[in-house]
Amino acid sequence: MTDIKELLLSRIRDVADYPEPGVMFKDITPLLADPAAFTALTDALAEIAANTGATKIVGLEARGFILGAPVAVRAGLGFIPVRKAGKLPGATLSQAYDLEYGSAEIEVHAEDLAAGDRVLVIDDVLATGGTAEASIQLIRRAGADVAGLAVLMELGFLGGRARLEPSLAGAPLEALLVI
């Protein structure tokens, strides 16, 4: 696992003062552009999906789509996008949540999740945990079980893990990198 961590870290670029002064943005586009690194990431997340007994993958808009879709293909599972409100046609379930300044809302197609589904949520970064927490609530409201949450990197200093532990109710939170 050390080798994959080194590979992944070597392909993540720090961008100072983006999107605002004082923020060190973790840019994953160099990782996505490197086929060996992207394949290693996909394989590691697909292994987590297998270990959790997931039957479906949920990817959180937008980078969770980029990571989650190839994981679903590799693991032989269905992929379900969780989108910002108003982006999906047809019947949806929605979940509002609070942000640092204001609120947001996410949605999923109502028919894509059902009782008996075990869902692994995938995203690129776990920061404060607000979007992930809302997705967990949304999955459960649809009648499915949460198999776990897997992320490329966790920004440990922002406290997202502590926020999510009650919502996860014992389901694993796997971060390939903790920063």
Solvent accessible surface area in square Angstrom, and as a share of the most:
residue,aa,sasa,rsa
1,M,135,0.60
2,T,90,0.52
3,D,114,0.59
4,I,30,0.15
5,K,80,0.34
6,E,103,0.46
7,L,47,0.23
8,L,0,0.00
9,L,89,0.44
10,S,72,0.47
11,R,82,0.30
12,I,21,0.11
13,R,129,0.47
14,D,79,0.41
15,V,50,0.29
16,A,63,0.49
17,D,87,0.45
18,Y,114,0.43
19,P,96,0.60
20,E,100,0.45
21,P,118,0.74
22,G,76,0.73
23,V,56,0.32
24,M,105,0.47
25,F,56,0.23
26,K,41,0.17
27,D,15,0.08
28,I,4,0.02
29,T,76,0.44
30,P,40,0.25
31,L,0,0.00
32,L,37,0.19
33,A,84,0.65
34,D,28,0.15
35,P,106,0.67
36,A,66,0.51
37,A,0,0.00
38,F,50,0.21
39,T,63,0.37
40,A,24,0.19
41,L,1,0.00
42,T,7,0.04
43,D,62,0.32
44,A,14,0.11
45,L,0,0.00
46,A,10,0.08
47,E,109,0.49
48,I,17,0.09
49,A,1,0.00
50,A,76,0.59
51,N,116,0.59
52,T,17,0.10
53,G,39,0.38
54,A,10,0.08
55,T,62,0.36
56,K,50,0.21
57,I,0,0.00
58,V,0,0.00
59,G,0,0.00
60,L,1,0.00
61,E,42,0.19
62,A,59,0.46
63,R,102,0.37
64,G,0,0.00
65,F,48,0.20
66,I,75,0.38
67,L,2,0.01
68,G,0,0.00
69,A,38,0.29
70,P,41,0.26
71,V,0,0.00
72,A,2,0.02
73,V,125,0.72
74,R,127,0.46
75,A,34,0.27
76,G,67,0.65
77,L,43,0.22
78,G,37,0.36
79,F,62,0.26
80,I,7,0.04
81,P,38,0.24
82,V,2,0.01
83,R,59,0.21
84,K,116,0.49
85,A,43,0.33
86,G,71,0.68
87,K,109,0.46
88,L,27,0.14
89,P,103,0.65
90,G,71,0.68
91,A,73,0.56
92,T,45,0.26
93,L,43,0.21
94,S,38,0.25
95,Q,31,0.14
96,A,66,0.51
97,Y,31,0.12
98,D,103,0.54
99,L,88,0.44
100,E,149,0.67
101,Y,190,0.72
102,G,55,0.53
103,S,77,0.50
104,A,34,0.26
105,E,69,0.31
106,I,8,0.04
107,E,22,0.10
108,V,0,0.00
109,H,38,0.17
110,A,37,0.29
111,E,127,0.57
112,D,42,0.22
113,L,6,0.03
114,A,52,0.41
115,A,88,0.68
116,G,62,0.60
117,D,19,0.10
118,R,90,0.33
119,V,0,0.00
120,L,1,0.00
121,V,0,0.00
122,I,0,0.00
123,D,21,0.11
124,D,7,0.04
125,V,34,0.20
126,L,5,0.03
127,A,35,0.27
128,T,72,0.42
129,G,5,0.05
130,G,5,0.05
131,T,45,0.26
132,A,8,0.07
133,E,34,0.15
134,A,0,0.00
135,S,0,0.00
136,I,0,0.00
137,Q,71,0.32
138,L,1,0.00
139,I,1,0.00
140,R,96,0.35
141,R,131,0.48
142,A,20,0.15
143,G,39,0.38
144,A,4,0.03
145,D,75,0.39
146,V,11,0.06
147,A,2,0.01
148,G,0,0.00
149,L,1,0.01
150,A,0,0.00
151,V,1,0.01
152,L,0,0.00
153,M,0,0.00
154,E,9,0.04
155,L,28,0.14
156,G,35,0.33
157,F,151,0.63
158,L,74,0.37
159,G,35,0.34
160,G,2,0.02
161,R,81,0.29
162,A,73,0.57
163,R,91,0.33
164,L,0,0.00
165,E,98,0.44
166,P,105,0.66
167,S,20,0.13
168,L,4,0.02
169,A,80,0.62
170,G,79,0.76
171,A,20,0.15
172,P,54,0.34
173,L,18,0.09
174,E,73,0.33
175,A,22,0.17
176,L,4,0.02
177,L,6,0.03
178,V,101,0.58
179,I,65,0.33
